[in-house]
Amino acid sequence: MSKSPKKNKANKSDNVLQTTSSYTYSIESYSKNEYKKVEDIVFDYKSTSVQWLNIYGLNFDNDFKKIIIQNGLDEFLINLLSDDDHRNKVIELDNCLFMSIKAIHYKNEEFLSEQMMFVCGPNFLWSIQEIKGDYFGHIRERISDNKGVVRKKNADYLLYLVIEAIIDNYFETYEVLFEKIQHLKDLSNVKPSPEFAVKLENNKQDLFILKKAISSLRDAINRFDKIQLENFETNYFSELKEQANFMIDDIDFDLQQLESSINLMFNIQSHRLNEVMKTLTVLSVIFIPLTFMAGIYGMNFKNMPELNTANGYYILLGIMAVMVISIIFYFKKKGWFD
């Protein structure tokens, strides 16, 4: 089951700068920014460089408000950033866009959710993460080492890389779940049992949680098609939609296979139960008439002529043997022993 990490309310009194990192880069240069106070965090809209501001923690409402006001950002962001439980969505504002992602982590066979929020303009990206530590280290390395085209692009491409990193994490989670379910699909060497059924159902639920997360993220990415923010390129995000669709297709295929495995398991159990019932039926049909005859001649009445017959015991055994042979022959003719 997916659950959110506990929020540390003590963060409200902590210094936001202790959890803040900032980088400025362009084709020619790269630098790491150091701030002594929140008022120093200013986005230079006239610069051709791109600035990436990252903050860990969601409880710095007053500091977020200062950053928004002193940078002239849409004040609706104050309400958006004060809410720490957003669904996946994209909202276009006056001079930037806001995106929230409910990311999931798969650790110790359990899903944990993390709220991420992004404020993006033509030349800046402000990312806010609930948990310290993320999957963006390789992006920082590409920026600092000037690998690829990231330093030739605007902040929209940086946002694309960040979302792609989140989707890559989902792919890694899917690969872990895929390995877990591989042996569950083949029932040839598995003895169906309640424990096995529970294991199948748990793996189905894990896949459903992952599918829900990636489907919601895909729906949010679709919103980029309607963004009309100046100097914001939306073509990058078409590739992300394709990646999300591929993963959803793979998950759907695995869910169908697991469903087939569950149905096959129940069919195997029903077949085994039918075989048991058939065996019990054959034995009952054979022994019920024998028991009936034995019960009759086991009664303690004085006037039973058959009891005085010299070969009565052997005659009765012969009749019983003929009955058993006849019943077995009948069942074999009907194909019950095939």
C-alpha positions in Angstrom: 0.0 0.0 0.0 1.2 3.5 -0.8 1.6 5.9 2.1 3.2 9.3 2.6 6.2 9.8 4.8 5.6 11.5 8.1 6.2 15.3 7.8 8.6 16.9 10.2 6.7 19.9 11.6 10.0 21.2 13.1 11.0 22.2 9.6 9.0 25.4 10.1 11.6 26.8 12.4 14.6 25.4 10.4 16.6 27.5 8.0 15.3 26.9 4.5 18.8 27.7 3.2 20.2 24.6 4.8 18.1 22.4 2.5 18.5 24.6 -0.6 20.8 24.1 -3.6 21.0 26.4 -6.6 22.8 26.2 -9.9 23.1 28.7 -12.8 24.3 27.5 -16.2 24.6 28.4 -19.8 26.6 27.1 -22.8 29.7 29.0 -21.7 29.4 28.8 -17.8 28.3 26.9 -14.8 28.2 28.0 -11.2 26.8 26.9 -7.9 24.9 29.7 -6.0 25.3 30.4 -2.3 22.7 32.4 -0.4 23.1 34.0 3.0 19.4 34.9 3.3 16.2 34.1 1.5 16.1 37.6 0.1 19.1 36.8 -2.0 17.1 34.2 -4.0 16.3 36.2 -7.1 15.6 34.9 -10.6 17.2 37.0 -13.3 14.6 37.0 -16.1 16.7 39.1 -18.4 19.7 36.6 -18.3 20.2 34.0 -21.0 21.4 31.6 -18.3 19.2 29.0 -16.7 18.8 28.9 -12.9 17.8 25.7 -11.0 16.7 26.2 -7.4 16.0 23.1 -5.4 14.6 23.0 -1.9 14.0 19.9 0.3 11.0 20.2 2.6 7.4 21.4 2.2 6.9 23.4 5.5 8.7 26.6 4.6 5.5 28.5 3.8 6.8 32.0 4.9 10.1 31.5 2.9 8.2 30.3 -0.1 6.0 33.4 0.1 9.0 35.7 0.2 10.6 34.0 -2.8 7.3 34.3 -4.8 6.8 38.0 -3.9 10.3 39.2 -4.4 10.5 37.5 -7.8 7.2 38.9 -9.0 5.7 35.4 -9.5 2.0 34.8 -9.7 0.7 35.1 -6.1 -1.6 32.1 -6.6 1.6 30.1 -6.1 1.4 31.0 -2.4 -1.8 28.9 -2.1 -0.5 26.1 -4.2 2.8 25.7 -2.3 1.1 25.9 1.1 -0.9 22.7 0.2 1.4 19.7 0.6 -1.1 17.1 -0.8 -1.5 17.7 -4.5 -2.5 15.3 -7.2 -0.5 15.1 -10.4 -1.4 18.3 -12.3 -0.1 21.2 -14.4 -1.4 24.7 -14.0 -0.4 27.6 -16.3 0.0 30.9 -14.5 0.8 34.5 -15.6 4.6 34.2 -16.0 5.3 30.6 -15.2 3.7 27.2 -14.8 3.1 25.0 -11.8 3.4 21.2 -11.8 2.9 18.8 -8.9 3.8 15.2 -9.0 2.9 12.5 -6.4 5.9 10.4 -7.0 6.2 6.9 -5.5 9.2 5.0 -4.3 9.4 1.2 -3.9 11.5 0.2 -1.0 11.5 -3.0 1.1 8.5 -4.3 -0.9 6.4 -1.3 0.0 5.3 1.8 -1.8 6.0 5.2 -0.3 4.7 8.4 -1.8 6.5 11.8 -2.1 5.1 15.1 -3.0 7.1 17.1 -5.5 6.3 20.6 -6.8 7.8 22.5 -9.7 7.6 26.1 -10.7 9.1 26.7 -14.2 9.6 29.8 -16.3 11.6 30.3 -19.5 14.9 30.5 -17.7 14.4 29.1 -14.2 13.2 25.9 -12.5 12.2 25.9 -8.9 11.8 22.4 -7.6 10.5 21.5 -4.1 10.8 17.9 -2.8 9.4 16.3 0.3 12.2 13.9 0.9 15.9 14.7 0.8 17.7 12.6 -1.8 16.4 12.0 -5.2 17.0 10.7 -8.7 18.3 13.9 -10.2 22.0 13.4 -9.5 22.8 12.4 -13.1 21.1 15.6 -14.3 23.3 17.7 -12.1 26.3 15.8 -13.4 25.3 16.4 -17.0 25.0 20.1 -16.2 28.3 20.5 -14.4 30.3 18.4 -16.9 28.5 19.9 -19.9 27.3 16.6 -21.2 24.6 16.4 -23.8 22.5 19.4 -24.8 21.1 20.4 -21.5 23.3 23.6 -21.2 22.2 24.6 -24.7 18.5 24.5 -23.8 16.1 26.6 -21.6 14.5 25.6 -18.4 11.7 23.7 -20.2 14.3 21.1 -21.3 15.5 20.9 -17.7 11.9 20.2 -16.5 11.7 17.5 -19.2 14.8 15.8 -17.9 13.5 15.9 -14.3 10.1 14.3 -15.3 12.0 11.8 -17.4 14.1 10.9 -14.3 10.9 10.2 -12.3 9.5 8.0 -15.1 12.9 6.2 -15.2 12.4 5.5 -11.5 9.0 4.0 -12.3 10.6 1.8 -15.0 13.1 0.6 -12.4 10.3 -0.2 -10.0 8.4 -2.0 -12.8 11.5 -4.1 -13.5 11.7 -5.2 -9.8 8.0 -6.1 -9.9 8.4 -7.9 -13.2 11.1 -10.1 -11.7 8.9 -10.9 -8.8 6.0 -12.1 -10.9 7.9 -14.1 -13.5 7.8 -17.3 -11.5 4.2 -16.7 -10.6 3.1 -16.9 -14.3 4.2 -20.5 -14.7 2.0 -22.8 -12.7 3.5 -26.1 -14.0 5.8 -26.5 -11.0 3.6 -24.7 -8.5 1.1 -26.3 -6.1 -1.9 -23.9 -5.8 -2.6 -22.9 -2.3 -4.2 -20.0 -0.4 -0.8 -18.6 0.3 0.1 -18.7 -3.4 -3.2 -17.0 -4.2 -2.5 -14.2 -1.7 1.0 -13.7 -3.2 -0.6 -13.4 -6.7 -3.1 -10.9 -5.5 -0.5 -8.8 -3.7 1.6 -8.6 -6.8 -1.5 -7.6 -8.8 -2.1 -4.8 -6.3 1.5 -3.6 -6.6 1.1 -3.4 -10.4 -2.2 -1.5 -10.0 -0.5 1.1 -7.7 2.3 1.6 -10.2 -0.2 1.8 -13.1 -2.2 4.4 -11.2 0.9 6.5 -10.6 2.1 6.4 -14.2 -1.4 7.0 -15.6 -1.9 10.0 -13.4 1.5 11.4 -14.4 0.7 10.8 -18.1 -2.6 12.7 -17.7 -0.6 15.6 -16.2 1.9 15.5 -19.0 -0.9 15.7 -21.5 -1.7 19.2 -20.1 1.5 20.5 -21.6 -0.1 20.4 -25.0 -2.3 23.3 -23.9 0.5 25.4 -22.4 0.9 28.8 -24.2 3.6 30.2 -22.0 6.0 32.4 -23.9 9.4 30.8 -24.8 8.3 27.5 -23.4 8.8 24.5 -25.7 6.3 21.7 -25.2 7.4 19.3 -27.9 9.9 17.6 -25.5 7.0 16.2 -23.4 5.6 14.1 -26.3 8.4 11.6 -25.7 7.4 11.4 -22.1 3.8 10.5 -23.0 5.1 7.7 -25.2 7.3 6.3 -22.4 4.3 6.4 -20.0 2.1 4.7 -22.6 4.7 1.9 -23.2 4.9 1.2 -19.5 1.1 1.2 -19.1 0.8 -1.3 -21.9 3.5 -3.5 -20.3 1.7 -3.4 -17.0 -1.7 -4.2 -18.6 -0.1 -7.2 -20.3 1.4 -8.5 -17.0 -1.9 -7.9 -15.2 -3.7 -10.0 -17.8 -1.1 -12.8 -17.4 -1.5 -12.7 -13.6 -5.3 -12.8 -14.0 -4.9 -15.8 -16.3 -2.7 -17.5 -13.7 -5.3 -16.9 -11.0 -8.0 -18.4 -13.3 -5.8 -21.3 -14.2 -5.1 -21.9 -10.5 -8.8 -22.0 -9.6 -9.4 -24.3 -12.6 -6.7 -26.7 -11.4 -8.1 -26.7 -7.9 -11.6 -27.4 -9.3 -10.3 -30.2 -11.4 -8.5 -31.8 -8.4 -11.7 -31.4 -6.3 -13.7 -33.1 -9.1 -11.2 -36.0 -9.2 -11.6 -36.5 -5.5 -15.4 -36.3 -5.7 -15.3 -38.8 -8.6 -13.2 -41.3 -6.6 -15.5 -40.9 -3.6 -18.6 -41.4 -5.8 -17.1 -44.6 -7.4 -16.3 -46.0 -3.9 -19.8 -45.1 -2.6 -21.6 -46.7 -5.6 -19.6 -49.9 -5.1 -19.9 -50.2 -1.3 -23.4 -49.0 -0.8 -25.2 -52.1 -2.3 -22.6 -54.3 -0.5 -23.3 -52.6 2.8 -27.1 -53.0 2.1 -26.8 -56.8 1.5 -24.5 -57.2 4.5 -26.9 -55.3 6.6 -29.8 -57.4 5.7 -28.1 -60.7 6.5 -26.6 -59.3 9.6 -30.0 -58.9 11.2 -30.7 -61.2 14.2 -34.1 -62.6 13.1 -34.8 -66.3 13.8 -36.8 -67.0 10.7 -34.3 -66.2 7.9 -34.2 -69.3 5.6 -31.1 -68.1 3.7 -29.1 -68.5 6.9 -29.7 -72.2 6.9 -28.5 -72.7 3.3 -25.4 -74.9 3.3 -23.5 -72.7 0.8 -25.3 -69.4 1.5 -22.2 -67.6 2.6 -20.3 -68.4 -0.6 -23.4 -67.6 -2.7 -23.7 -64.1 -1.1 -20.0 -63.4 -1.6 -20.4 -64.4 -5.3 -23.3 -62.1 -5.7 -21.3 -59.3 -4.2 -18.4 -60.0 -6.5 -20.6 -60.0 -9.5 -22.1 -56.6 -8.4 -18.7 -55.1 -7.9 -17.5 -56.3 -11.3 -20.6 -55.1 -13.0 -20.4 -51.6 -11.5 -16.7 -51.3 -12.4 -17.4 -52.4 -16.0 -20.2 -49.9 -16.2 -18.0 -47.0 -15.0 -15.2 -48.0 -17.3 -17.6 -48.1 -20.3 -18.7 -44.6 -19.3 -15.0 -43.4 -19.3 -14.8 -42.6 -15.6 -11.3 -44.1 -15.3 -9.8 -42.3 -18.3 
